[in-house]
Amino acid sequence: MNKRVLGVIDATTHHEGLEELMTHRSLAAVPFAGRYRLIDFVLSNMVNSNIESVAVFPKFQYRSLMDHLGSGKDWDLNRKRDGLFFFPSSIIEGIRRGIGSFSHFAANLDYFKRSKQEYVIIANCYTVFNMDFRPVLERHIHTGCDITEVFHNGKSMQMYLVKTSLLIELIQTREATGYTCMSDVVMDIHHKYRLCIYEYTGYSVMIDTIQSYFSASMELLDPDVWKKLFLKNHPIYTKVKDEPPTRYLKGASVHHSMIANGCQIEGTIENSIISRGVKIGKGSIVKNCIIMQKSQIGENCLLDSVILDKDVKVESGTIMTGASQAPYVIRKGMGQGALMNT
């Protein structure tokens, strides 16, 4: 499959429902499951499907994404031929475009023309799933389809498999046809292409709001859900960081939670996801929370249904409470004092 399929990840999406987590980063770089970023899932799926050439098309706040992906070494994509490519968009569009913006692709048309792969799979960056794309290609070839769209539970996953030559044609004729992206093509009932549907039956969730982000994160604390997403023979790769094990001091108590490396825990943690390098002080209680990298929680605090972005400092004695349907979110680098009772 590595010689036949080109991977394209559309990282231009900006969901307003996730604005509080996207102030300093793109949607693709939003942290998930303690040590991953959202883009890790689709990128790992492509690598595990033996796709050796992957192009990432970002648009908004992509410095964090570039820092995370680097040369692609952690995904075995730092190679002399093919590998990982990064094509930031310089196009300013007032209208929201769908997945696979042809105008963005047109600015980098040479990449597609020079590619030797016969097919291309176009995917979004915000779906959490673990999928082998090889059966999609086999079905696509066997049925003689022009476009194969991947579905899950009867709903489009906004992922498309087409011939590279057809994609180039769609890009070059976009002004005449009025198609701005792949979504436009498949939604046009008068299009001339043979459209096929591939139904994916594994675990999948799209992250497009704070509520969906929070609920999907909490689902991972269920061992059955974790096993469906993190498969031993189909691993999810991410940027490797060398950090010491988490240190549990006297008085620390952890129940039904995920704790990443490099933390220092003195308080109580229940039903929560704690990222790398987090410090939780003595007497503090953290329940139903997502605490991102290097955040610091002082002593005798109470946090319930809260999302702390990276580098947040919570002063001792602070009380913050949200709800499962409306978690309380603190943006990256902010400080919260003892008077912040919500």
Disulfide bonds with the S-S distance in Angstrom:
Cys145-Cys196 1.81
